[in-house]
Amino acid sequence: MDTFECISTKFEVREFNEKQVPSEIRMKILEAARLTGSGLNTQHWRFIVIEDKERLKKLAYDSISGKWVIDANFAIIILTNPKYSFHLIDAGRVLQNMQMAAWNYGVGSGLYTKIDESKLKSDFGIPNDLTPSVIMGFGYPAKNFKNKTKDRLPIDKLVYHEKYA
Ligand SMILES: Cc1cc2nc3c(=O)[nH]c(=O)nc-3n(C[C@H](O)[C@H](O)[C@H](O)COP(=O)(O)O)c2cc1C
């Protein structure tokens, strides 16, 4: 799959089947994270991988907008350091690279940001200087996305040339 095909066919996946994601693919997804560039190359991010079913339940319980993570094959909490003003840009870049790497192998993923932060921090031993910016769930999609079209604005509503409007 080339990069553009990956971007244009990838959907957010929140329903997963039971099939196990092989550990080599999980490692590729993590390698995609490791290789991502961060602001000033600080690499302040850290990743907690969760695959234990009971801990996935806990993750879902601590979530506000990602209860679906309970059925993921595995999840990743992306931690970033808020002392860097660009830390959320870094979180966005690294999550997108992980999503693209996963999709390239037929693995779906979804993300969520609304959580009970203090509970999540205590349940997963997250230190005070790091923020759980994004949580991602991964697994093989329960549904086929082949005929789905993207609900996106047309280019002429989005892009201006030389100046705005
Ligand atoms: C910054 C950001 C926050 C998001 N938060 C959530 C969330 O809390 N829960 C969720 O299920 N999806 C969340 N999403 C996923 C979006 O709903 C998804 O990207 C959008 O609906 C497009 O999905 P599609 O690519 O399948 O069309 C978030 C996406 C982004 C970029």
The ligand as a Gaussian input file, in Angstrom:
#p B3LYP/6-31G(d) Opt

LIG

0 1
 C       -8.012000      15.342000      18.292000
 C       -8.935000      14.158000      18.120000
 C       -9.711000      13.730000      19.185000
 C      -10.549000      12.622000      19.034000
 N      -11.253000      12.184000      20.114000
 C      -12.020000      11.089000      19.988000
 C      -12.684000      10.561000      21.124000
 O      -12.590000      11.107000      22.232000
 N      -13.413000       9.418000      20.971000
 C      -13.521000       8.772000      19.764000
 O      -14.163000       7.720000      19.698000
 N      -12.926000       9.278000      18.644000
 C      -12.164000      10.401000      18.743000
 N      -11.501000      10.900000      17.645000
 C      -11.686000      10.273000      16.321000
 C      -12.542000      11.140000      15.385000
 O      -13.894000      11.010000      15.781000
 C      -12.306000      10.691000      13.938000
 O      -10.984000      11.028000      13.577000
 C      -13.254000      11.359000      12.954000
 O      -14.591000      11.099000      13.281000
 C      -13.004000      10.891000      11.532000
 O      -13.171000       9.500000      11.476000
 P      -13.004000       8.724000      10.069000
 O      -11.573000       8.926000       9.629000
 O      -13.333000       7.298000      10.369000
 O      -13.950000       9.346000       9.097000
 C      -10.657000      11.980000      17.776000
 C       -9.868000      12.426000      16.712000
 C       -9.006000      13.481000      16.882000
 C       -8.146000      13.910000      15.707000

